[in-house]
Amino acid sequence: MTGAVLFDLDGTLADTSGDLAAATCDALAAVGLPSPEPHTLHAYGSRSGRGMLRAGWSGDLDDALFQRAFAVFLERYALRMYESTVLFDGVGACLEQLARGGRRWGIVTNKGERYTRPLVKHLGLQPEVLVCGDMVPQSKPAPDSLLAAAAALGHAPAECVYVGDDGKDVIAAAAAGMTSVAALYGYSARLNDPGHKGADAEIGTLRALPSVLKDLAQRKS
C-alpha cells in the first residue's frame, strides 16, 4: 500500500506569518508595550502565538501581563488570519502529484482547531485527516497528533512521512516512528534552527517533494 503524507500547516503548507505578526503587534500595543516592525517577527511563525509574543516582547516577561497579551492575540488573530495568509509555492502541484501517485495526505498542526478548520477551508485545502494541537493530550514535539492522524488514515506510522519546517516536527516524526522531511523554505531555516538537521530528507520547495518521496522509498526497498 502506498503510504500517507502528513503536513505541518504554518510554515509548511501556508505562509501565515504576516497575520500572526500583525496580531502579535496588536496584542503588545493593547497591553502598553512597544510593537516591533511586523516583518521582524515573520521568522517565528512556527513558534505558536506564545512564541510570537515572546519574540516581540520588550522588557521583563511579567506573567500576568503576558497572559493578557496572549488573550488579545487570540482575539486579534481570529479577526486577521485571512488578511495575508497564502499557500506556499508548489502546494497545488505537489498535492496533485501525490493524488496521482495514490498517496493519501493530511494536516497535523499545533494550531488550535478553532483557527485551523476555517483557515484550511479558506485556503481551499481538503485533507483526508486534520489533527490540531488541542485535539490530543500533547501537541508536537510529542508524537500524539501524528499517531492520531496515521490511525485515522488506517496506516502504520512507518508507512507515513511527515513534512514540517520546525525542529519539533522532526522530533515528533522520530518519536512517532515516521520518516521526516524538513521544509527549508519555511520559518525555522530563517532562524538558523539546527533542528531540521535530523530529518531524513530536506526540500527547498514543495514541488520537490514527490521526487524526494521516491528517493526515500528506494532507500527502504
Contacts in CASP RR format, 6 or more apart in sequence:
PFRMAT RR
TARGET T0000
AUTHOR 0000-0000-0000
METHOD contacts of the structure
MODEL  1
MTGAVLFDLDGTLADTSGDLAAATCDALAAVGLPSPEPHTLHAYGSRSGR
GMLRAGWSGDLDDALFQRAFAVFLERYALRMYESTVLFDGVGACLEQLAR
GGRRWGIVTNKGERYTRPLVKHLGLQPEVLVCGDMVPQSKPAPDSLLAAA
AALGHAPAECVYVGDDGKDVIAAAAAGMTSVAALYGYSARLNDPGHKGAD
AEIGTLRALPSVLKDLAQRKS
1 155 0 8 1.000
1 159 0 8 1.000
2 101 0 8 1.000
2 102 0 8 1.000
2 103 0 8 1.000
2 104 0 8 1.000
3 103 0 8 1.000
3 104 0 8 1.000
3 155 0 8 1.000
3 159 0 8 1.000
3 160 0 8 1.000
3 161 0 8 1.000
4 103 0 8 1.000
4 104 0 8 1.000
4 105 0 8 1.000
4 106 0 8 1.000
4 128 0 8 1.000
4 149 0 8 1.000
4 150 0 8 1.000
4 153 0 8 1.000
4 155 0 8 1.000
4 159 0 8 1.000
4 160 0 8 1.000
4 161 0 8 1.000
5 98 0 8 1.000
5 103 0 8 1.000
5 104 0 8 1.000
5 105 0 8 1.000
5 106 0 8 1.000
5 160 0 8 1.000
5 161 0 8 1.000
5 162 0 8 1.000
5 163 0 8 1.000
5 209 0 8 1.000
5 213 0 8 1.000
6 105 0 8 1.000
6 106 0 8 1.000
6 107 0 8 1.000
6 108 0 8 1.000
6 129 0 8 1.000
6 146 0 8 1.000
6 149 0 8 1.000
6 150 0 8 1.000
6 160 0 8 1.000
6 161 0 8 1.000
6 162 0 8 1.000
6 163 0 8 1.000
6 178 0 8 1.000
7 13 0 8 1.000
7 105 0 8 1.000
7 106 0 8 1.000
7 107 0 8 1.000
7 108 0 8 1.000
7 127 0 8 1.000
7 162 0 8 1.000
7 163 0 8 1.000
7 164 0 8 1.000
8 46 0 8 1.000
8 107 0 8 1.000
8 108 0 8 1.000
8 109 0 8 1.000
8 162 0 8 1.000
8 163 0 8 1.000
8 164 0 8 1.000
8 165 0 8 1.000
8 166 0 8 1.000
8 169 0 8 1.000
8 183 0 8 1.000
9 16 0 8 1.000
9 107 0 8 1.000
9 109 0 8 1.000
9 111 0 8 1.000
9 116 0 8 1.000
9 119 0 8 1.000
9 120 0 8 1.000
10 16 0 8 1.000
10 17 0 8 1.000
10 20 0 8 1.000
10 45 0 8 1.000
10 46 0 8 1.000
10 109 0 8 1.000
10 111 0 8 1.000
10 187 0 8 1.000
11 17 0 8 1.000
11 45 0 8 1.000
11 46 0 8 1.000
11 88 0 8 1.000
11 164 0 8 1.000
11 165 0 8 1.000
11 166 0 8 1.000
11 183 0 8 1.000
11 186 0 8 1.000
11 187 0 8 1.000
12 88 0 8 1.000
12 163 0 8 1.000
12 164 0 8 1.000
12 165 0 8 1.000
12 169 0 8 1.000
12 183 0 8 1.000
12 186 0 8 1.000
13 87 0 8 1.000
13 88 0 8 1.000
13 91 0 8 1.000
13 107 0 8 1.000
13 123 0 8 1.000
13 125 0 8 1.000
13 206 0 8 1.000
14 85 0 8 1.000
14 86 0 8 1.000
14 87 0 8 1.000
14 88 0 8 1.000
14 119 0 8 1.000
14 123 0 8 1.000
15 85 0 8 1.000
15 86 0 8 1.000
15 87 0 8 1.000
15 88 0 8 1.000
15 186 0 8 1.000
16 45 0 8 1.000
16 81 0 8 1.000
16 85 0 8 1.000
16 119 0 8 1.000
17 41 0 8 1.000
17 42 0 8 1.000
17 43 0 8 1.000
17 44 0 8 1.000
17 45 0 8 1.000
17 187 0 8 1.000
18 38 0 8 1.000
18 42 0 8 1.000
18 83 0 8 1.000
18 84 0 8 1.000
18 85 0 8 1.000
19 77 0 8 1.000
19 80 0 8 1.000
19 81 0 8 1.000
19 82 0 8 1.000
19 83 0 8 1.000
19 84 0 8 1.000
19 85 0 8 1.000
20 41 0 8 1.000
20 45 0 8 1.000
20 49 0 8 1.000
20 52 0 8 1.000
20 77 0 8 1.000
21 38 0 8 1.000
21 39 0 8 1.000
21 41 0 8 1.000
21 42 0 8 1.000
21 45 0 8 1.000
21 52 0 8 1.000
22 38 0 8 1.000
22 76 0 8 1.000
22 80 0 8 1.000
22 83 0 8 1.000
22 84 0 8 1.000
23 52 0 8 1.000
23 73 0 8 1.000
23 76 0 8 1.000
23 77 0 8 1.000
23 79 0 8 1.000
23 80 0 8 1.000
23 81 0 8 1.000
24 35 0 8 1.000
24 38 0 8 1.000
24 41 0 8 1.000
24 49 0 8 1.000
24 52 0 8 1.000
24 53 0 8 1.000
24 55 0 8 1.000
24 56 0 8 1.000
24 73 0 8 1.000
25 35 0 8 1.000
25 36 0 8 1.000
25 38 0 8 1.000
25 41 0 8 1.000
26 35 0 8 1.000
26 72 0 8 1.000
26 73 0 8 1.000
26 76 0 8 1.000
26 80 0 8 1.000
27 53 0 8 1.000
27 69 0 8 1.000
27 70 0 8 1.000
27 72 0 8 1.000
27 73 0 8 1.000
27 76 0 8 1.000
28 34 0 8 1.000
28 35 0 8 1.000
28 36 0 8 1.000
28 53 0 8 1.000
28 56 0 8 1.000
28 57 0 8 1.000
28 69 0 8 1.000
29 35 0 8 1.000
30 68 0 8 1.000
30 69 0 8 1.000
30 72 0 8 1.000
31 65 0 8 1.000
31 68 0 8 1.000
31 69 0 8 1.000
31 72 0 8 1.000
33 57 0 8 1.000
33 58 0 8 1.000
33 59 0 8 1.000
33 65 0 8 1.000
33 69 0 8 1.000
34 58 0 8 1.000
35 56 0 8 1.000
36 56 0 8 1.000
36 58 0 8 1.000
40 56 0 8 1.000
41 52 0 8 1.000
41 55 0 8 1.000
41 56 0 8 1.000
42 187 0 8 1.000
42 190 0 8 1.000
43 187 0 8 1.000
43 188 0 8 1.000
43 190 0 8 1.000
43 191 0 8 1.000
44 51 0 8 1.000
44 52 0 8 1.000
44 55 0 8 1.000
44 187 0 8 1.000
44 191 0 8 1.000
45 52 0 8 1.000
45 187 0 8 1.000
46 165 0 8 1.000
46 166 0 8 1.000
46 168 0 8 1.000
46 186 0 8 1.000
46 187 0 8 1.000
46 188 0 8 1.000
47 54 0 8 1.000
47 55 0 8 1.000
47 166 0 8 1.000
47 187 0 8 1.000
48 110 0 8 1.000
48 111 0 8 1.000
49 70 0 8 1.000
49 73 0 8 1.000
49 77 0 8 1.000
50 70 0 8 1.000
52 73 0 8 1.000
53 66 0 8 1.000
53 69 0 8 1.000
53 70 0 8 1.000
53 73 0 8 1.000
54 61 0 8 1.000
57 66 0 8 1.000
57 69 0 8 1.000
77 115 0 8 1.000
78 114 0 8 1.000
78 115 0 8 1.000
81 115 0 8 1.000
81 119 0 8 1.000
82 119 0 8 1.000
82 122 0 8 1.000
85 119 0 8 1.000
85 122 0 8 1.000
85 123 0 8 1.000
86 123 0 8 1.000
87 123 0 8 1.000
87 125 0 8 1.000
88 185 0 8 1.000
88 186 0 8 1.000
88 205 0 8 1.000
88 206 0 8 1.000
89 185 0 8 1.000
89 205 0 8 1.000
89 206 0 8 1.000
89 207 0 8 1.000
90 205 0 8 1.000
90 206 0 8 1.000
90 207 0 8 1.000
91 125 0 8 1.000
91 206 0 8 1.000
92 206 0 8 1.000
93 206 0 8 1.000
93 207 0 8 1.000
94 206 0 8 1.000
94 207 0 8 1.000
94 209 0 8 1.000
94 210 0 8 1.000
95 105 0 8 1.000
97 210 0 8 1.000
98 105 0 8 1.000
98 209 0 8 1.000
98 210 0 8 1.000
103 213 0 8 1.000
104 128 0 8 1.000
104 153 0 8 1.000
104 155 0 8 1.000
105 127 0 8 1.000
105 128 0 8 1.000
106 127 0 8 1.000
106 128 0 8 1.000
106 129 0 8 1.000
106 130 0 8 1.000
106 149 0 8 1.000
106 153 0 8 1.000
107 116 0 8 1.000
107 120 0 8 1.000
107 125 0 8 1.000
107 127 0 8 1.000
107 129 0 8 1.000
107 130 0 8 1.000
107 131 0 8 1.000
108 131 0 8 1.000
108 140 0 8 1.000
108 145 0 8 1.000
108 146 0 8 1.000
108 149 0 8 1.000
108 162 0 8 1.000
109 116 0 8 1.000
109 131 0 8 1.000
109 132 0 8 1.000
109 133 0 8 1.000
109 145 0 8 1.000
110 132 0 8 1.000
110 133 0 8 1.000
110 139 0 8 1.000
110 140 0 8 1.000
110 145 0 8 1.000
110 168 0 8 1.000
111 119 0 8 1.000
111 132 0 8 1.000
111 133 0 8 1.000
112 132 0 8 1.000
112 133 0 8 1.000
112 134 0 8 1.000
113 132 0 8 1.000
113 133 0 8 1.000
113 134 0 8 1.000
113 135 0 8 1.000
116 130 0 8 1.000
116 132 0 8 1.000
117 130 0 8 1.000
117 132 0 8 1.000
120 127 0 8 1.000
120 130 0 8 1.000
128 153 0 8 1.000
129 149 0 8 1.000
129 152 0 8 1.000
129 153 0 8 1.000
131 145 0 8 1.000
131 146 0 8 1.000
131 148 0 8 1.000
131 149 0 8 1.000
131 152 0 8 1.000
132 145 0 8 1.000
133 139 0 8 1.000
133 140 0 8 1.000
133 145 0 8 1.000
135 145 0 8 1.000
135 148 0 8 1.000
136 142 0 8 1.000
136 144 0 8 1.000
136 145 0 8 1.000
136 148 0 8 1.000
137 144 0 8 1.000
138 144 0 8 1.000
139 145 0 8 1.000
140 146 0 8 1.000
140 168 0 8 1.000
140 169 0 8 1.000
140 171 0 8 1.000
140 172 0 8 1.000
141 167 0 8 1.000
141 168 0 8 1.000
141 169 0 8 1.000
141 171 0 8 1.000
141 172 0 8 1.000
141 175 0 8 1.000
142 172 0 8 1.000
142 175 0 8 1.000
143 172 0 8 1.000
143 173 0 8 1.000
143 175 0 8 1.000
143 176 0 8 1.000
143 177 0 8 1.000
145 172 0 8 1.000
146 157 0 8 1.000
146 160 0 8 1.000
146 162 0 8 1.000
146 172 0 8 1.000
146 173 0 8 1.000
146 176 0 8 1.000
146 178 0 8 1.000
147 157 0 8 1.000
147 176 0 8 1.000
149 160 0 8 1.000
150 156 0 8 1.000
150 157 0 8 1.000
150 159 0 8 1.000
150 160 0 8 1.000
150 176 0 8 1.000
150 178 0 8 1.000
153 160 0 8 1.000
157 176 0 8 1.000
157 177 0 8 1.000
157 178 0 8 1.000
158 177 0 8 1.000
158 178 0 8 1.000
160 176 0 8 1.000
160 178 0 8 1.000
160 179 0 8 1.000
161 178 0 8 1.000
161 179 0 8 1.000
161 180 0 8 1.000
161 181 0 8 1.000
161 213 0 8 1.000
161 216 0 8 1.000
162 169 0 8 1.000
162 172 0 8 1.000
162 173 0 8 1.000
162 176 0 8 1.000
162 178 0 8 1.000
162 179 0 8 1.000
162 180 0 8 1.000
162 181 0 8 1.000
163 169 0 8 1.000
163 180 0 8 1.000
163 181 0 8 1.000
163 183 0 8 1.000
163 203 0 8 1.000
163 209 0 8 1.000
164 170 0 8 1.000
164 180 0 8 1.000
164 181 0 8 1.000
164 182 0 8 1.000
164 183 0 8 1.000
165 182 0 8 1.000
165 183 0 8 1.000
165 184 0 8 1.000
165 185 0 8 1.000
165 186 0 8 1.000
165 187 0 8 1.000
165 188 0 8 1.000
165 189 0 8 1.000
165 196 0 8 1.000
166 187 0 8 1.000
166 188 0 8 1.000
166 193 0 8 1.000
166 195 0 8 1.000
166 196 0 8 1.000
167 182 0 8 1.000
167 188 0 8 1.000
167 193 0 8 1.000
167 195 0 8 1.000
167 196 0 8 1.000
169 180 0 8 1.000
169 182 0 8 1.000
170 180 0 8 1.000
170 182 0 8 1.000
170 195 0 8 1.000
170 196 0 8 1.000
170 198 0 8 1.000
170 199 0 8 1.000
171 195 0 8 1.000
173 179 0 8 1.000
173 180 0 8 1.000
173 199 0 8 1.000
174 180 0 8 1.000
174 198 0 8 1.000
179 200 0 8 1.000
179 201 0 8 1.000
179 216 0 8 1.000
180 198 0 8 1.000
180 199 0 8 1.000
180 200 0 8 1.000
180 201 0 8 1.000
181 199 0 8 1.000
181 200 0 8 1.000
181 201 0 8 1.000
181 202 0 8 1.000
181 203 0 8 1.000
181 209 0 8 1.000
181 212 0 8 1.000
181 216 0 8 1.000
182 195 0 8 1.000
182 196 0 8 1.000
182 198 0 8 1.000
182 199 0 8 1.000
182 201 0 8 1.000
182 202 0 8 1.000
182 203 0 8 1.000
183 203 0 8 1.000
183 204 0 8 1.000
183 206 0 8 1.000
184 196 0 8 1.000
184 202 0 8 1.000
184 203 0 8 1.000
184 204 0 8 1.000
185 203 0 8 1.000
185 204 0 8 1.000
185 205 0 8 1.000
185 206 0 8 1.000
188 195 0 8 1.000
188 196 0 8 1.000
189 196 0 8 1.000
196 202 0 8 1.000
200 216 0 8 1.000
201 212 0 8 1.000
201 215 0 8 1.000
201 216 0 8 1.000
203 209 0 8 1.000
203 212 0 8 1.000
END
